[in-house]
Amino acid sequence: MSEQSQMQKFILVMGLAVGLPSTMVGLFFLLHQLVQKGYISWNVLLIVMVTVVVAVLGLMVRNVLVRKGK
């Protein structure tokens, strides 16, 4: 595997890892506003946040496994 492709893999995984906290904070504030206005319940907020975390972690694992095979 060339050094260039290893660097691209590293940047992709690091981008997802760095993006996770900022995504969670932004999503929390948006959903919290919706809870305060009564559009959604607290349980919906938690379900959406857990779903986003699982999806991003799944993308990270998938990218590592796909790139590992190349």
C-alpha positions in Angstrom: 0.0 0.0 0.0 1.5 3.3 -1.0 2.1 6.1 1.5 -0.4 8.4 -0.3 -3.3 5.9 0.1 -2.4 5.3 3.7 -2.5 9.1 4.3 -5.9 9.4 2.5 -7.3 6.6 4.7 -6.0 8.3 7.8 -7.5 11.7 6.8 -10.9 10.1 6.1 -11.1 8.3 9.4 -9.7 11.3 11.3 -12.3 13.5 9.6 -15.1 11.3 10.8 -13.7 11.1 14.3 -13.3 14.9 14.5 -16.7 15.5 13.0 -18.5 13.3 15.5 -18.3 15.6 18.5 -19.2 18.8 16.5 -22.1 16.9 14.9 -23.3 15.8 18.3 -23.1 19.3 19.8 -24.9 20.9 16.9 -27.5 18.3 16.7 -28.1 18.4 20.5 -28.7 22.2 20.4 -31.1 21.9 17.4 -33.1 19.1 18.9 -33.1 20.7 22.4 -34.8 23.8 20.8 -37.4 21.5 19.3 -38.0 19.8 22.7 -38.4 23.2 24.4 -40.9 24.3 21.7 -42.8 21.0 22.2 -42.4 19.7 18.6 -40.6 16.5 19.8 -40.2 14.6 23.1 -37.0 14.1 25.0 -37.1 10.4 24.0 -37.1 11.3 20.3 -34.0 13.5 21.0 -32.2 10.6 22.6 -33.1 8.2 19.8 -32.0 10.5 17.1 -28.7 11.2 18.8 -27.9 7.5 19.4 -28.8 6.8 15.8 -26.4 9.4 14.5 -23.6 8.2 16.8 -24.1 4.6 15.6 -24.2 5.7 12.0 -21.0 7.7 12.2 -19.1 4.9 14.1 -20.4 2.5 11.5 -19.0 4.6 8.7 -15.6 4.8 10.4 -15.4 1.0 10.9 -16.6 0.4 7.3 -14.0 2.7 5.8 -11.2 1.1 7.8 -12.3 -2.4 6.8 -12.8 -1.5 3.1 -9.5 0.3 2.9 -7.7 -2.5 4.8 -8.6 -4.9 2.0 -7.0 -2.8 -0.7 
